[in-house]
Amino acid sequence: MSFLSRRPFPFPVRVLGTLLLALAAAALCLVLRTPLPWMIGPLLAVSICAIAGAPTASYTPLRNLGQWTIGTALGLYFTPQVMALVAGVWWAIALAIAWALGMGWLFGHALERLQGDRMAHVPPHTMRATAYFAGAIGGASEMTLMAERVGARTDLVAAAHSLRLMIVTLSIPFAMQWSGLHGLEVSPPTVREVNWGGLALLAGATGVGALLMQAAGRNNPWFLGPLLVAMGFTVAGLPLSAVPTGFSNAAQLVIAVSLGVRFSREFLQTAPRWLATVALGTVGMIVLCGAFAWCLSLATGVHPATLVLGTSPGGIAEMSITAKVLQLGVPVVTAFQVCRLIAVLLLIGPLYTLLYGRMPPSIR
């Protein structure tokens, strides 16, 4: 344990120090002209310091505020014309959902075959459930919760999803920027000016949407609730206000901090071979999803870069932010990611029972 990690820093001090570190990293990335400077810089800086043993910390209400802001900003893209475009590729979204479910199962099966013998202390049923939910392309918290219900190793599941999300979030934006694939927005948002009265009304309405989603026990309430409410205003032709750029940048920063603090020295010591297999598998999934996106592009006419983000094994917020910053078809990316997330959350549990049956009572 490092000297810094032994010091009794109060939680507010740790949060403030982490935010200042993230802000400095974002400023450096702005100077270096890296893609997504407000997300990639803080994510790298915070995760490296957390692994080194520094007392980093994330404040959950700030993360919720960041998701609220990003969800609202993305909802402003869904004009009636864009909704018609998205509806026209519904079959491609359905194919992407099937692809994600199949890819996740294959990855989980590979994890079980490659790592099962190396973890003789883990019972076969537990290993199967662990690998299945670690391979699934879904939200880290949701997959970890489902894994816990069937007696899986939640630490391995959470570690797999955290590592995969970091690899995808760091690699795809750099690839997009270096390849020159940006500024290809299908349809920019209709609201470009900030109206502070309208923004206050929009914030209030989307906040209510988030609270209702949370009360209903829905997943990602602070992202999906504001997204749906803002979409409703936009589709109805009621452009209240744009979201200030500074708000979006701050939202990216706090979301990146919440991802970065997941990593620690203990994280790397969890199961090095397991993490190495997850890392290699993630790279393979990115390549295969890229090939799938290219095929979908030929069939739909949507730009391949947009579909790469829409079908990538990354998180909905991170991929949508990438599409927003690089202007790569935000509505299409968001629609693909949202529909996939909902389908995976609804189907991944029943599919596990269908494929493998229920866990024995002695294990559950």
N, C-alpha and C positions, 0 to 999 in steps of 0.2 A: 504493500500500500504506500502511495506516495505521501510526501509531507503535506501537500495541498489538501489531499482527501482526508487527512486526519484533523485538520483545523476545524473548529466548531463554527463555521460560518452560518448565520441565520438564513433561513430559506429566502426571505426577500432580497438579501444581499447576493445570494447565489443567482437568483433570477435576474437581478439587475446586471451583475457581472457578465452573465451569459448573453444578455441582450446587447451589452456594449461590445463584447467580443464579436457577436454576429454582425453588428453594425459596421465595425472596423473591417471585417472580412468582406462585406458587401461593397464598401467603399473601395477596397483593393481590387475587387473584381470589376468594378466600374472603370477603374483606371486601366486594367488589363483588357477590357472589352470582352469579357467572357460571356457566354450565353446565360440567361437567367441569373444575373449577378446577385439579385436580392434573395435568391433561393440557394443556388449552388455554393456561393461563398459562405453563408452562415452554416449550411449543412456540413460542409467539409471542416470548417474551423471548429464547430461545436463537437462534432463526432470525434475528431482527432484529439481534442482536449479531454473529452470524456473518457476515451480509451486510455489516455495518459494518466488519468486519475484526478483531473481537475474537478472541483466541486460545481459542475454545471447543473442547471435546473431549468425546467419549463413550467410555466403557470398555465394550467388547463383553461381558465377563462380567456386568456390571451389567444390560445390556439383556437378556441371556439369563435372568438371575435374575428380571427383571420379567416376561418372557414366561412363565416357569415358574410364577410366582405367579398371574398372570391365568388361564392355562390351567387350573390346579388349581381356582381359585375358580369358573370357569365350569362345570367338570365336575360340581360339586356340585348343579347345577340339574337334571340329567338323571335324575329319578326315573322309575320304571316308568310312572306316569301321564303324565308329560311325553313319554316315548319313544313312548307310544301316540299322543299328540297329533301328534308330529312325523311318525310313520309314516303318519298319516292324510292328510298333505298332501304325500306323496312326489311326486305328479304336479305339484304347484305348484313344488316344488324343481327338478324336471326342466325345467319351462317356464322357470324363472329361469335355469338353466344355458344353455339355448338362447338366451334373451334376451341374456345377458351375452356370449356368443360372437358373436351377430349385431351387437350394439351396438358391441363392440370392433372388429369388422371394418369397420363403417360409419365409425367414428371414424378408424380408420387410413387408410381409403380417402380420406376427406375431407382428412386431413393431407397425404397424398401429392399430391392434386390442388391444394391451396391452397399448399403450400410447395415442391413439386418444382421449379417454374420459378424460384423465388427462390434455390434452392441449385444453381446450374448446375455447381458444382464437385463435387457429389456424384453419382456414377454412378447411372443409373436403377434398376438392380437393388439397389444399396445403399439408395437412397432408399425404395424399396418395402418392403424388409425393415425399415428404420428406422421408417417410419410404421406398419407392421403391428404390430410389437411394442410401439411406444409407445402405440397405441390399445387394445391388449388389456387387458381388465379382469382383472388378476392381480397377484401380488406384484412389487414393483419389482426386487428382486434376482434373482428367478427369470426375469422377462421380459428383464432386461438380459443375463443369462447366455445365454439362448436366442438373443437378438439377436446376441450376439458369435459364436455358432457359425455363423451364416449371413452374417457379414461386414457387419452393420449398424453404424451409428454409435451405439455404446453410450452416449456422453455425452448424446446427444439423447434416447435411450430412458430413461435414468436420470433426466434432468431432467424429462421429461414425467410420469413416474410420481410423482416426489417432489412436483412442483407439484400434481398432481391429488389426491394423498393429503392434502396440507395444506389445499386448498380444501374437500374433503369433510369433513375432520375439524373444521374451524373452522365451516363453515356449517350442517351438519345439526344438531349439538347445540343451537346458538343457536336455530334454527328450531323445534326440538322444545320447548325451554323457553319461548320467547315465545308459542308457540301453546297452551301449557298441556297438551301431550300428554306426561304422565309419570305414574308410579305406576299403570301399566296391566298389571303383571306377570301373565302367564298362570298361573304357578304358582311361588311363592317357593321357595327352597331349603329342604329339610327340616332341614338342620343350621344352627342359628342360634348355638349356643354354642361357644366355643373350648375344646377339650380339648387341653392341651399335649402329653400323651402320644400322643393320637390324631393330633395335628397333626404330630408328629415322624415317626410311622409313615407318614402320608400324604405328607409331604415326601420321605421316603426312597423310597417306592414310585414317586411321580411323577418323582423325579429319575432313577431307573433307567429309567423309560419314556423320558425325554428322551435319555438316553445311548444307549439302544438305537436310537431313531429316528435319532440322529446317526450312529451306527456303520453303520446301513443306508443312509446317504446321503439320507435323506428331507428334504424342504423344511420349514422352520419347526419343527425338532425340539423346541425348547425351549417351543413353544406346543402343538403337536399331541400330543406324547408325554404330558405331564402331563394334558392335556385328556382323552385317551382312558383313561388309568389312573384318573383321578378319576371319570369316567363309569362305569367298570367297578365301582368301589366303590359308587357311588350306586345303579346299577341293581340290584346284588346285595343292596341293603338293608343296607349296612355303613357307616353314617354315622360316620366317625371324628372329624371336627372341622370347624368352620367356619374360614375363613381370616380372621384379624384384619383389621379395616378399615384399620388403619395400614399393614399389609403391602400391601394392594391400592392404597392411595394412593401409597406409595413406588414400587410397580411402574409405575403410570401415569406418574409423574414421570420415571423413567429411560427408559421407552419414548419419552416426548415428547422428552427430550434427544437420544436417538438419531436421531429424525426431524429435529429442529431443526438439528443440526450438518451436515446434508447441504447446507444452503444457504450460499452464500458470494458474494462479489462476482463471482468468476469464473462462478458459476452464472448470474447475471443477464446476464453478457456472452456466454454460450454462443451464443445465437441469440434475440434479443429477440422477433422476429416469430413464431418457432416457439413460444416460451413463451406469447405472447399468444394464439395460436390454440389452444393446449392449454387455457389458462384459460377462454376462451369456450366451447370444446367441452365442458369439464368441467361448466360451468354448465348447458349444454344437456342433457348426460347426466343430471345430477341431476334436472332437470325431467321428462325422459322416463321415468326410472326411478321417479319419484314417481307418474306416471300409470299406469305398469305395475303398481306396488304397489297402487294404488287398485283397479284391475281385479281383481287377484288377491284382494284383500280381499273384494270382492263375491262371488267364487266360493268362497272358503274359510271366510269368517266370522272370520278372524283380523284383529285391529285393523290399520288401514292404517299406523299409526306403526311397528308391529313389522315389517311387510313393507317399509316404506321403508328401514329399517336393513338388513334381510336382502338387499335387492336393490340397494342403493346401490353406486356404483363406488368404494367405499372399501376399506380393508384390514380383514382379519378381526379382528385384535386391537382396532383402533380402534373399529369398529362394535359389536363385542361389549362393549367397555368402556362405550360410550355406552348400550347397552341395559341393562347392569348398573346403572350409576349412576342412570339415569332410570327404571329398572324398567319396561322396555318389551319384555317377552317374551324374556328372554335365551336360552332353549333354542331357540326358533324362529329367532331371528337367527343364533345360532351354527351351527345345522344348515344353514341356507341358505348362509352364508358358507363353512363348511368344505366342503360338497359342491361348491360352485361353484369353490373354489380347487383342489380335487383334479381336477375335470373339466377346468378350464382348463389345468392343468399337464400333463395327459395328452393333451389334444386340440389345443392351440394349435400345437404343432410340426407334427404330421401334417397339420393343416388348411392350414398355410402351404405345405407341399409339394404338397398336393392342388390348391390354388388357383393357385400360381405356379411350381411345379416347384422343382428344386434350383438353388442358385446355381452359375453357371459356375465350373469349377475355377480359372480365373485370378483369380476374386474371392474364393473361399473361403480 
